[in-house]
Amino acid sequence: MTLTLSPFTPADQPAVKALVLAGLADHWGTLDLSKNPDLNDIAATYKGAYFLVAKQAGEVVGCGALVPRTPDSAEVVRMSVAAAARRQGLGRRILSALCAEAKARGFRRIILETTRTWSEVIAFYQSFGFRITHYKD
């Protein structure tokens, strides 16, 4: 099946929100909807960001965003891949596209943040060349 990566559109809103929330619920075993208000209006929240959506057979199977933070740095946020589409290189394709966009926009530094206990995510980012710089409580 063909996989497409394209910028987020308002039509993607329900599927992207459901995908991200499903990934969080899968990891944490529970979900507090009050902690994710940015997903209620992705177009407005991420205006000025580069928010990618991955689709396979017209269905949203992944996403990720590059958010400018300073003139020379941006942050990767909301990386998510549907459970059935994991371990097939999709996350790598999304992250690669976000990093290419960061380079094209002239960012010299890309930041990511995750929790210390999400070991498979940390391993994924490290395999891509990212490194741990610090821990926060």
C-alpha positions in Angstrom: 0.0 0.0 0.0 1.1 3.5 -0.8 2.0 5.8 2.1 1.7 9.5 1.8 3.1 12.3 4.0 1.4 15.6 3.7 0.8 18.8 5.7 -2.1 18.7 8.2 -5.4 20.0 7.0 -8.5 20.7 9.1 -10.2 17.6 7.6 -7.5 15.6 9.4 -8.4 16.9 12.8 -10.6 14.1 14.2 -8.4 11.3 12.9 -5.1 12.9 14.1 -6.5 13.7 17.5 -7.8 10.1 17.9 -4.4 8.7 16.8 -2.4 10.7 19.3 -4.8 10.1 22.1 -4.8 6.3 21.4 -1.0 6.2 21.5 -1.0 8.0 24.8 -3.7 5.7 26.3 -1.8 2.7 25.0 1.4 3.8 26.7 -0.1 5.1 30.0 -3.0 2.7 30.3 -5.3 5.6 31.0 -5.9 9.0 29.5 -6.5 12.4 31.0 -8.2 14.4 28.3 -7.6 17.7 30.1 -3.8 17.3 29.5 -4.1 17.5 25.8 -6.0 20.7 24.9 -3.7 21.4 21.9 -5.4 18.6 20.1 -8.8 20.3 20.2 -7.8 22.7 17.4 -4.6 21.5 15.8 -4.7 24.0 13.0 -4.8 27.0 15.4 -2.5 25.5 18.0 0.2 24.6 15.5 -0.1 27.6 13.2 3.4 28.3 11.9 4.5 24.8 12.6 5.1 22.0 10.1 2.6 19.4 11.1 2.8 16.2 8.9 0.2 13.5 8.6 0.9 10.0 7.2 -1.9 8.2 5.4 -2.2 4.8 4.1 -5.2 3.9 1.9 -6.7 7.3 3.0 -6.5 6.4 6.7 -4.3 8.5 9.1 -1.6 6.2 10.5 1.0 8.6 11.8 1.8 12.2 12.5 4.5 14.6 13.9 5.1 18.3 14.1 8.1 20.6 13.9 7.4 23.7 16.1 9.8 26.7 15.9 11.0 27.7 19.4 13.8 30.2 18.7 15.3 31.6 15.6 17.8 28.7 15.5 15.8 25.9 17.1 12.7 23.9 16.7 11.0 21.1 18.7 9.6 17.8 17.4 6.2 17.2 19.1 3.2 14.9 18.7 5.0 12.1 17.0 2.6 9.2 16.8 2.2 6.0 14.8 -0.9 3.8 14.8 -0.3 0.5 16.7 -0.9 -1.6 13.6 1.6 0.5 11.6 4.5 0.4 14.1 7.9 -1.2 13.4 7.6 -0.6 9.6 9.7 2.5 9.3 6.9 5.0 9.4 8.1 6.9 12.4 11.6 7.1 10.8 10.0 8.5 7.6 8.1 11.1 9.6 11.1 12.1 11.7 13.3 12.3 8.7 10.9 14.6 6.9 10.6 16.8 10.0 14.4 17.0 10.2 14.7 17.8 6.5 12.2 20.6 7.0 14.2 21.9 10.0 17.3 22.1 7.9 15.4 23.8 5.0 14.1 26.4 7.4 17.6 27.0 8.8 17.2 25.6 12.3 20.5 24.5 13.7 19.1 22.6 16.7 16.1 20.2 17.1 14.7 19.5 20.5 12.6 16.6 21.6 11.1 15.8 24.9 9.7 12.5 26.2 9.3 10.8 29.5 12.2 8.8 31.1 10.0 5.7 31.2 9.1 5.6 27.5 12.2 3.5 26.8 11.3 2.4 23.3 10.7 6.0 22.2 14.0 7.1 23.7 15.8 4.2 21.8 14.0 5.2 18.6 15.2 8.8 18.8 18.7 7.8 19.8 18.9 5.4 16.8 18.2 8.5 14.7 21.1 10.3 16.2 19.5 12.3 19.0 21.1 12.3 22.4 19.9 12.8 25.9 21.0 16.2 27.2 19.2 16.4 30.5 16.4 15.1 32.7 13.6 17.2 34.3 11.3 16.2 37.0 
